[in-house]
Amino acid sequence: MSQETAMRKEELHLKFFMCVIQSRQLVRTPQRTAGEASTSSMLIQKPPPETDASKILDTMDAPDTMEGIHVLKNEWIMTHEEHHAAKTLGIGKAIAVLTSGGDAQGMNAAVRAVVRVGIFTGARVFFVHEGYQGLVDGGDHIREATWESVSMMLQLGGTVIGSARCKDFREREGRLRAAHNLVKLGITNLCVIGGDGSLTGADTFRSEWSDLLSDLQKAGKITAEEATKSNYLNIVGLVGSIDNDFCGTDMTIGTDSALHRIIEIVDAITTTAQSHQRTFVLEVMGRHCGYLALVTSLSCGADWVFIPECPPDDDWEDHLCRRLSETRTRGSRLNIIIVAEGAIDRNGKPITSESIKDLVVKRLGYDTRVTVLGHVQRGGTPSAFDRILGSRMGVEAVMALLEATPDTPACVVSLSGNQAVRLPLMECVQVTKDVTKAMAERKFDEAMKLRGRSFMNNWEVYKLLAHIRPPVSKSGSHTVAVMNVGAPAAGMNAAVRSTVRIGLIQGNRVLVVHDGFEGLAKGQIEEAGWSYVGGWTGQGGSKLGTKRTLPRKSFEQISANITKFNIQGLIIVGGFEAYTGGLELMEGRKQYDELCIPFVVIPATVSNNVPGSDFSVGADTALNTICMTCDRIKQSAAGTKRRVFIIETMGGYCGYLATMAGLAAGADAAYIFEEPFTIRDLQVNVEHLVQKMKTTVKRGLVLRNEKCNENYSTDFIFNLYSEEGKGIFDSRKNVLGHMQQGGSPTPFDRNFATKMGAKAMNWMSGKIKESYRNGRIFANTPDSGCVLGMRKRALVFQPVTELKEQTDFEHRIPKEQWWLKLRPILKILAKYEIDLDTSEHAHLEHISRKRSGEAPA
């Protein structure tokens, strides 16, 4: 080989190597860390560069290629094929989607995702109207869906395609008719959205499928060719139930929205109850599961809750009345009692809301009223959480159906922390039935365990806050201070309330600091009693006052006040400033021994940008505020036609709000800092909207994170869209601003903040004891200054010093953010021509293994 030829070969090898590296950078597929749960199908926004690499491959001489280049070449080819294979994964296949049983908010989001992702993969997708009844009746009840047919469906409650209880499907004759209807349309994939009864029916249908086809063929209703083409049926279930009564998933579709309806009513009732010093007994749904009642009680600070899984002790009447009278003695003007409709006592006798009312009136003489919420809990607009949950589950359901084989068991797509996972359907159904059986046999402890650790954790926090009396004496107690730092966020007050009361229950002296680190330096500190934080759970903003001031410049004054007030531990509720303030406190320990006290940061910011936690208190409330605004704007755009709205969201450099709101509101694009974009990308978005205006959906919604790009501002994008859309669509802009920081906290933020506050104070009490040396507190180890964060499904304490490496301090964001992997779903559902990567998807797990490894939340 000549020297020139060898040099040419080497040059080609280098070019190909660089091309593969470039493709990896463009694709930016998130890597799984060791031990991480399998993730849902990854959607890739940009494919590897096709032309250049392909040309290089053609000119390379394989025998003379280095071994490393062989590997890269093969890897590139495999990746290239995987990205493009998914777009043809559904060709020749048909999927039917139905909703069955009780309706739940968020079902429409799931239906929309199934339809659009199914069409994206090349499959035909059919609506089955009126649940299993429509499957049995056939005809117009089974209709092919189009992309536009699921438009404006995302924000609607209930189920647009209808649901019905079906007696016919319970009989074999009914299932025979259903099989006939599916075979005639060539449908061999069925997505069922419903509760355990609906999913059990689907599994029975699948197990009988071969026999049903045989009977239909013998009767001459289908041909041998049709029977061969439809020789097996794939089933995937999505759990839609407001009760959250299905084992195997953290949350079922509809539960969060139902909690929103309940809390709206509880907040409204609280004002009238305070006015007249009344006691209110509220009955919520939950015949066999007390989740709604339990979380409601934590979210509103109820005095008592009755749930079917854990009946009260035999002397509960005395305990209840004592609890109510003690609350009044402390200065409260109202009492709230939450009752699940299936509540029972230890003997299995129902505990009704009317019987509780009669007891309170007879024993205490309080003016008591009963409110039965009923079906209002099923209605209304789905929350942002349920829209995102339904969309994610719908995407995963399509992939599970198209990847299934005759040997794949029917599965249910569920949520485990931040991950979509697949579990064997009948394993989940069996555990769900085991809970009901345990309650029927009065094995209540077993029933609680089967519900999972998260449920039990909620129950333990409730018992602490509602049933334990704070000790009168504080002898030998510790002194813990709590403060807010950074911008206000809904849920901060709930975290402070929980922290204060758990501290008092433990016998500690609890101080509250006003105006953050600035208040700590100025001595704006006072002691808090039980009633000090009464009614704080549902209040937005920061009752203590909060500022962005950092502590470094005031170390001397802060140290003096720590000594003056004998502060032995510090709980900081706040955002990125709280985290950076914690780091400064760690550095200050070198100069000031007084700063050697344990501290813990509870992330609370609408931006959700605190390292060490997947979620921050306040982000869910902000997300729902954005969604509500987007819904109204879309309504306006739908009425005027041919109109595009550009909406600016908060978040600093963190694109969490823009991305998740885009998913929840059905946006056409969401511009964020973490995913750089160019003028070419803006041009593609404009062209996409021009094409969209030619369809029946003549409106557009574009979200922009406030700091996504210093040059492509909201005004710039608005002007660009206005110019390029002339004669095709009008453009409008809306900057949401500080309304995203206000409002009453959502049930998620209230519950999350309450549990975070309780866990932080428990940790603090233990850490103070651990740090007690030579008659005083001295904490100087890295683990004495932590961030309490949610990682997947566990609340974990992480030293702030260890989180430094994971932080982009310039842009005030974590270097890795879990939600970025969801961004391509937004593109797919907005009908962008991008590639779908199926190389990383949710594998089938087993519920027993999943539950045994479940971490406490």
N, C-alpha and C positions, 0 to 999 in steps of 0.2 A: 504494500500500500504506500503511495507517495505521501510525502510530508504534507502537501497541500490537501490531499484527500482526508488524511487523519485529522488535520486542523478543522476541516469542514465538518467531519463527524462530531468532533468535540464541541464545535459551535452549536450544532443541531441538538446535541444532548443537553447543553446548557440552556438553550432556548426552551426546550420541552420542559426541563426541570422548573424554570422560572414560570412557565405557563401554568403548570400544576399548582405551584405555590400561589400564583395569582388567583387561580380558581378557588383555592381554599379560602383566601382572604375575602373574595367576593361572596362566597356562599356563607361563611361565618356560622357554620353549624355549631350550636352550643355543645360543649363536651360534657359528658356525664362524669361526675365525681365518683370516687370509690364508694360503694354502698348505697348510691342513690337509686331510688325506685325507678323502674322503667317508665319512660315518658311517652306521652301521646305522639301521634304522627307529627313529624316536623315538616313544616311548610317552608320551602326555601324561596327567598325572594329573587335572587339572581343566580342563573345557572352558570356553570363553568364556561369560559369563552370557547365557543365551538370552532370557529373558522381557523384561527391561528394554530391551535393545538392539532386539529385534524390534518392541516397541511404538513405540519412537522412530522406527524405520525407516518404520513404517506412517504416521506423522503428518508425516513430512518431505516437503516439496514439492521434487522434484528440480530443476526449472528454476531455482529461486531459491537453490539450495545452492552454497556456495563450492566452488571446485575442490579444495581440500585435503580437504573433507569427502567429496566424491565418491570420492577415492582411498581414504580410510579406510573408507567404506561398502563399496566393492567388495572391499577387503582383508578386512574382517570377514566378508562373505558367503562369500568363497573359503575362508578359514580355517575357518569354521563348517562348510562342506560337507565339507572335507577330513577334519576330525576325525571326522565321523559316517559318511563314505563307507566308511572302513576296516572298520567293524563289519558292513558288508554286502558287503565285497569278495569274500568266498568263497561267497556265496549262489548255489546252483545248480552249484557246482563240487565236485569230489571229489579228495582227495589220498591217495595210498598211500605208506607209509613202510616201508622194509625195511633190514635190516642184512645185509651180505654179507662173505665172506672171513673172515679171522681176527678174533676178538672183541677188543674193547678196552674198558677201564674208561672210563665216561663216555658210552658209546653210549646207555645208558638215559636219561640226562639229555637227550640230543638228541631221542630218540623222544618223551619226555614233553613237551618244548617244542613239537615239531611238532604233536602231537595237540592240546594245549591251545590254542595260538595258532590252529591251523586251525579248531577248533570256535568259538573266540572270533570269528573273522571270518565265521562262518556256513557254512563248508564242512563237508562230510562227510569224515571221516578214517578210513582203513582200515589195519589192521596187515597186513603180509604176513609170515607166519611162515615160518621156515627159508629166508630169503633168496630168491635167484632160483628155487630149487627150488619154493618155495611159489607163486611167481608163475606158474610153468609148470603146476604141479599144480592150482592153483585150489581151488575148493570151500571147505572149512573152513579152508584155509590163509590165505584172505583174509577177514578179519573186521572189521566196523566197530568203531571204538574209541569209548569214552565218556570223559568227564572223570575218573570214578572209576577207570577201568581202568588208569590210569598212576600211581595213588597208590602211595606207598611204593616207587617204582621208582628214585628219584633216587640213593639210597645203595647200590644193588646193583651189583656188578661184572658183567662179561660183557654179554650182551644177552638180555633177558627174552623177546623175540620170536623168538629163535633165529637161527642163521646156518649156512649149509652151502655147501660147494663144489658147484657145479652144472655137470655136463657137458652136460645137455640144453639149457641156455640158450646154449651155445656153437654149437649147430646151429640152422639157420634154422627147422626144424620146431618146436623148443622155443620159439623166440621167437614163432612164429605162435600157439602155444597160449597163451603169456603175453598176447599182444595180445588174443586172443579173451576171456580172463578179465577183462581190464581194461575192454574195450568193454562187456561185458555188465553191468558194475557202474557204468558211466558215469565211470570214472576216467581223467582226462587229465593228471594231475599226479603225478609220481613223485619221491620224495625217497630217494636211495640213500646209505646210510652205510657206507663201506668203504674199501678201498685203491685203488691205481691200476688194478688188474685189474677190480675191480667197477665202477669209474666208466667205464672204457673200454667195458665191456659195455653200460652204460646208454646211452652215446653211440651205439654201433652200433644199438641198439634204436630209438633216436629217429630216426636217419637212415633206417632201413628202414620206419618207421611207415606211411607212405602206401602203400607196396607191400604191406605185411602186411594192411592194411585192404582193399585191392583184392582180394587173394587170398581173404580171408575172405568178402567179399561175393560173389565168383564161386562160391565153394563153398557158398553159401547158409547160412553159419553166422552171419552178421549181416545186418541189413537196411540198405537205403540210408539210412534215417533215422538208424540207429545210427552208420553210417559218417560221416555228415555231422556229427553231434553230437560225434564224437570225431576230427575231421579232423586234429588235431595233438596231439603229446605234449610236455609240458614236463618237463625233467629238471633237477634241482638235486642236486649231490653235496656230502656232508660227509665229510671225510677222517677215518676211524677207523683208526689204526694205531699200535701202541706203538713202532715203529721210528723215527717221525718222518722217514720217507724220501720224503715227497711234496713236490715243489718248488712254491713258490707260497704256502706258509703257514708262519708262524713255528713253530707247534706243531700237531701233529695230536692228535685226541682219543685219550687213553690213554697218551701219552708220559710225562706228569708222574707219573701213577699207577704206571707201570712203574718209573720212577726211585725212587719211594717204596719199592716192594718190594725193589729191588736194594740201596738204601742201608740198609734195615732188616737185611738179611742181612750186608752188609759190616760194619756196626757190631757185629753179633753175632760175626762171625768175628774181628774185630780183637781182642776181649778174649781169646779162646782163643789166637790167634796170639802175642800178647804174653806170655802165660803160659808158652808152650813155645818162644819164640824161633823161630817158624816163618815160612816163606814160603808165601803162599797165591796160587794162580792161579785167578782167577774168570772163568768164561766166561759172557757175557751175549748176549742175542739181538741180531741185526743182520747178516743174511746179506749185504746189499748196502749197508747204511748203518751207520756207526760212531757215530751220535749218542749212543745209550745208553752205550756204552763210554767215549766221550770225556767226557761230562758226569759220569759216575760217577767217573772218574779225578780230575776237578777237585774233586768233592764229597767225596771221601774222602782226598785227598792221596796217590794211588797213585804207586808208583815208576815204573811203565811202563804204557803202553796200546798195544794193537795194534788198528788199524782198517783196513777194506778200502780206504778212499779214499787213505790215505797210508802205504804199506808202508815199513818201516824200511830204512835203508841196508844195503848188502851185509855190513858188518862188525857188524851189530846184536847178534850173540851176545856179542862182546867188550865192546861198549858196555853192554849190559844187565848183564852180570856185574860190570863195573866199577862201575856205578851202584849195584847191590845191596850190594856190599861197602863202598862209601863210606858208604852209609846206615847200615850196621851199625857202621862205625868211629866215626860221629858219636854213637853211643849208642842208636840205635833197636833195639828188640827184635823187630821184624817187618818183613816186606816184603809189599806188595800189588801184584799184577800183574793188570791187567784185559785180557781178550781178547774181541773181538767174534767171533761164530761164523764170520763170513766173512773173517777176517783172512788176508792173503796176504803173500808177500814180493815183491820187485821182479820176480821171474820168473814170478809168478802161482801159485807153489806155496803150498798152505795152511799156515798157522802154527797148529798146534793147541795146546790147553792141555796135553796130555800131552807133546808135544815140548818145550814150554817147561819143564815140570817135570823132564824127563829132563836137559835142558841144565843147569839150576840144580844138580841133585843131582850130576851128573858133574863140573862145573867147580868148584863152591863147597862141595859137601858139606852144604848146608843141608837141614834137615828140611822138605820141601816137600809140600804137599797141593793137590789140584785140587777145585774145586767148580763144577759146571755147574748154573746156576740153572734153566734150562729154562722150563716153562710157569707156574711160580710168578709170573713177571713179568707174565703176563696176568691173574692172579687178584686177588682182594681188593677192598676198598672203593675206589671212585674218590676221588682227592684233591679238595680244594676247587677247585683250578684247573680240573680236568677237568669237574667238574659245572657250573661257571660257563661254561666254554668251550662245552660241549655245549649248554647252555641258550641262550646267545647265538647260536650257529650255527643252532640249531633255529628260533629266532624269525626270523632273517634268511632261512632257507631257505623258510619259508612265504611271506614277503613276495615273495621272488624268483619263486616259482612263480605266485602270484596276479597279479603284475604282468607276467608274461611274455607275449609275443606269438609268433605263428608264426615271426617273423624273429629272435627272441632266441636266440642260441646256448646250448647247454647250458652251465651254469656251475657252478663250485664255490665254496662260501662258505669263505673262509679268514680267518686272523687276521693282521693287520699292525699290530704294536705293540698299541695299545689299540682298534684299529678293526676292525670286521667289513667285509670287502671281497668283492666278487664278481669272479672271474676266469674267463675262458673255460676250460672243462674240459679240452679237448684240448691247449691250449697248455701247461697244467701237466703233463699226462701226458707230452707230448713232451719237456719239459725233464727230467722224472724219468727217462725212458728214455735221454736223452742222457748222464746221469750214469753209468748202468750201462754204456752203450756206451763211454764214455771210459775206464772202469776195465778193460773187456774188452780195449781197445786199449792199455792201460798208459799212458794219458795222464792220470796222476794229478793233475798240477797243474790241468788243465782240470776234472777231476772235483771237486776242492776248490772251485774258483771257482763251479761250477754249484750247489754246495750252499748258497752264499750267504756273506755277510760275517760273519754271526753265528757260523756253523760255523767259519769260518777264524779268527775272533777267539778262540773257545774253544781252538782248536788252538795258536795262538800263545802264549796264556797257559800252556797245559799244557807246551809245549816250554821256556818260560822257567823254570818251577818244577821241571821234572823232568829236563831235559837239560843245563842250563847250570851249570857249576861256579862258585861264588862265588870271586872273586879272593882270594888270600892276603893281599896288601898293600892297605892302604887309603890309600895316599899320595895326597894331593890330593883326597880324598873330601869329601863334604858330610856334615853331621850333621843328621839328620831325627828328630824325636820323634813318637811316635804315642800317642794316648790315647783313652779312652772317656769320654763325657759323657752325663748324663741317666739314664733308667731302663734297666735291662738289657734286651737283645733278642737272641734266638737268631740267630746269624750274626755277631755282633760279633767273636768269636774268629777266625772264618774270614777276616774283613777284616783283622784285625791280623796274622795269620799271613802272608797274601799280601803285605801292605805291608812287613813286616819282611824277608821273603825276597827280594822283588824289589829292595828297597833294598840288601841285601847283594850280590846279583848285580851290581848297578850299581856296586859298590865303595864304597857309602856306609856311614857309621857310623850305626846305627839305635839310638835310645833309646826305652824304653817308660816311660810315666808312669802311676803308680798313682793311683787315686781322682780322676781328672779334673782340673779346674782347681785344686781344693784341693790335690791332690798336686803339681801344678806349682808352686804357691806355696810348699809346704813342702819341696820338693826331693826328693820320693819318686820318684826317677828312676834308672834303671839301663840299662846297655847290653845289648842282646839279640843273641845269636848265632843261628846256623841251628837248633840243637837246642832253643833256648829255646821256640820256638813249635811244636815237634813234636807232632803229634796234636791240635792245636787245632781243626781244621776241623769235626769232628763234635761238639764240646762246646758246650752251651748256656750262657747267662748271659754274664758278663764276667770273664775270668780276671785282667784288669788291675785290676778294681774300677772302679766308676763312681758318680759323685755328680751331683746336680742343681745344685751350686754354680756360680754365674757368676763371671767373672774380675774384674769392675769394682772390687770392694772390695780386691782383692789385686794390683793392677797393679804396685806397687812391688816386692813379693816375686817376682812372676812375671818381671818385667824382670831382676831380679838373677839369677835362676836361668837365664834364657835366656843371659845373659852367662857365668855360671859354667860351664854345660855346653856352651857354644858352639853352641846350637841355632840352625840356619839355616833350618829349615822345620818346620811343624807340621801333622800330619794328625789330624783330630778325627773320631772315629767315634761318632755319637750322634744323638739326636732333636732336638726343638725347642730344648732348652737348648744344644745344640751350635751350632745356627744363630744363636740370640740371643747366645751367647757370642762367636761370630765377629763379629757386628755390634759388640759391645762392644770387641773387640780392634781393629777398624777405627777406632773413636772414640778409643781409647787411644793410637793412633799420634801424635796431636797433642801429647801430653804426654811420651810415652816413645819414643825412637828405637829402643829394644831390641825394641819390638813391631812394628817395620817389617820383618817377615819374612813370606814367603809362607805361607799356610795354606789348607787345603781341608777341607771338611766332607763326610763320607760319611754320608748319612741312614741311621740305624738306630734304629727305634722300632716297636713293635707298632701304634701309633696311625696310622701312615702320614700324618702331618700336617706334614711338613717342606716348606716352599715350594721350588719348583724341581725337584721330582722326583715322578713319577707313582707310584713304588714306593719303599718303604723296606725295608732289611734287617730281617728279623724279623716283618714283617706277615704273610707267607705262613704261617709257623710258627704264629702266633697264630690265624690263620684256620682252619687245619686242626685245631687243638686245640678250637676252638669247635664245628666241624662234627662232630668225633668225639663230643663231649659231647651235642650236639643229636640225633645219630643214636640214642644210647642212651636219651635222654629220650623221643624219639618212639616207640621200641620199647616203653618202659614205658607210655606213653600209649595205644598201640595195644592193649596187653594189657588195661589196666584199662577202656578205652572211656570216652567222654564226659569227657575230661580235657584241660585247657588249661594249658600251661606258659608262664610269663613268665620270660625269661632276660635277665639284665643282662650286657652286655659292656663291656670297657674301650674306651679311645679318647679320653678327655677329651671335648672338644666335637666331635671328628671322628667322623662316622658311618660311616667306611669299614668297620670290622669288622662292625658291626651289619647294614649293607646287604649286603655281600658274603657274610656268613655266612647271611643270610636267603635269598639266591639259592641258595647251595650246599646249604642244609639244607631248603629248601622251606617257609619260614616263611609264616604268614598275614599278618604285619605286622612292620615294623621301624621303631621310633620313633627319629628322629635330630634333632639340633639344627638342621642345615642346612635341614630341611624342617619348618617350624613346624606344630604340630597343636593342635587345640582339643578341648574336651569333646565337641563334635559328632563329630569324627573318631573319638574313642574309642568313642562310641556306635555309629557305623557299623561299627567293627571287632567290637564285641560282637554286633550284629545279624547280621553276616556269619557269625560262629562259631555262633550259634544256628541259622541255616539250614544250616550245614555239618553239625551234629549230626543233622540229619534224613536225611542221606545215609548211604552205607556207610562214609564216612571220619569216624569219631567221635573226633577228636582235634584239638588245636590247638597251634600253636607261635608265640609272639610274642617278638621280640627288642627290647630297649630299650638304647640307648646310655646310658652312665652319667650323662652331663650333657645329655641331650636337652632336659630341661625341669626347672627347679628346683622347680616345684610338683607336676607330674605325676611323682612319684617311682615307683620300682619298687613300693614298698609301696602307694602310692595306686592304681596301675594294678591291682595284685593284688587289693586290696580292692574296687575297682570291678567287676572281672570276677567276683569271688566273689559279690558281691551281685546283679549283673544276671544271672548264670548260674545262680542258685539253681533247683534242680529240673531243670536242663537239662544243665549240665556243672560239674565241680569245677575249681578252679584251684590251681595250685602255682607256686612261684617258686624261682629258682635264681640266685644271684649267683656268677659264675664266678671273679671276682677274679684274683689274681696267678698262677694256673695258666696264664694266657694268655701270661705272660712267660717261662715255663720250658720245659723240654723240649729235646730234641736238634733242631737246625735241620733244616728240610726240604731236599731237594735243590735247590729253587729258591733258597732263602736262602743255602745254601753256595756255589752256583755264582755267584750274583749278587754276594755279598760278595767272593768271590775275584777276580772280574773288576774290581769297583769298587776294591779295594785295589791291584791291579796298575796300573790306569789312573791312580789318584791318585798313586802313587809315580813313575810315568813323567812325569806333569805336573809334579810337585814338582821333580824333577831338572832339568828344562828351565827352570822358573821361577827356581830358585836361580841358575843360570848367567846367566840374563837379568838378574837383580837384583844381580849382583856389580859394585860400584862402589867405586873408590878403596880397594881392599884389603879391603872388607867387604860384607856383604849389606845392601842397603837397598831394601826394597820398599814403596812407598807409593801405588801406582796401584790403582784399584778392582779390576782384574782379577787382583790378587795375593792376594785373599781371596775364595774361591769355594765354592759348593756344587756337588758333582758329582752330577748327577741323571739319571734316565732320563726323557726326553721322547719320547713315542711309541716309537720303536725305536732311539733314539740316546742314548749317554751324553754329556752335555754339561756344560761348566763354566760356571756363571753367577755373576757377582759378587754377593756377599751384599747389597751396597748397592742393586743394581738390583732385588733381590727384595723390598725393603721395601714397595714400592707394591702388591705382590701379596699382602701378608700382613695378616690380621686378628689383630693382636697381643693384643687383649683375650681372644679365644677360642682363640688359638694354633692357627689353621688358615689354609691358603691361601684367598684370596678366590674362586678358581675351582678346582673339583675335577672331574676327568674322569669319575669313577665315578657322579656324581649322575645322569647320563643313563641309567644302567642301572636306576635305582630303579623306574620304571614297569613294567619287565619282571617284577619281583617281584610287583607288583599283578596283572598279567595272569595270571601262572601260578598265583596264589592265587584266581582266579575273581572278581575285583572288577569291577563294571560301570564301567569307565572308557573313555576314548576313545583310539583309536590314530591317531597322526599319521603319515601316509605322505608328507608334503611333504618330508621329509629322509631319504633312504635311501642305501644303498650302491649306487653306480653300477658298471657293468661296467668293469673296468680291464683292462690287458694285462700279462702277466707280465714281458715284456721291459722295458717302461717302468718297472714297479714295481721290478724288480731293479736297473736301472741307477741309480735314484734312492735306493736303499737305503743308509741310514746305518749305520756300524759300531756294533754293540751291545756 
